[in-house]
């Protein structure tokens, strides 16, 4: 297996997002194995100049309530691998989350005792 990235700030993984020609974001994100449907959840405030077409998707939150969120299709690069995935724009300033739409396409290794998180190509 070829490793594509190892965390330098456990339990975060660094990602790069190119939402359009004028929007480029480089941030850290938590890995959220319960975040279904999308590949990346990110604060709307980071993408104020977004001109990409968006759509609305209703999500069931951890407390069981449903809420609509704006979404768009974008490219996220993690280490040496690029993913075309659904990006969910969160209303609050949150720590970004890498969701199942990306996680289901890689092999991940969580090594808690050594505080390492590694992603591998499938």
Secondary structure, DSSP 8 states (H G I E B T S, - for coil): --EEEE-SBTTEEEEEEEEETTEEEEEEEEE-TT--S-SEEEEGGGGTT--S--EEEEEE-TTS-EEEEEEEEEEEEETTEEEEEEEEEESS---EEE-HHHHTTEEEEEETTTTEEEEEE-
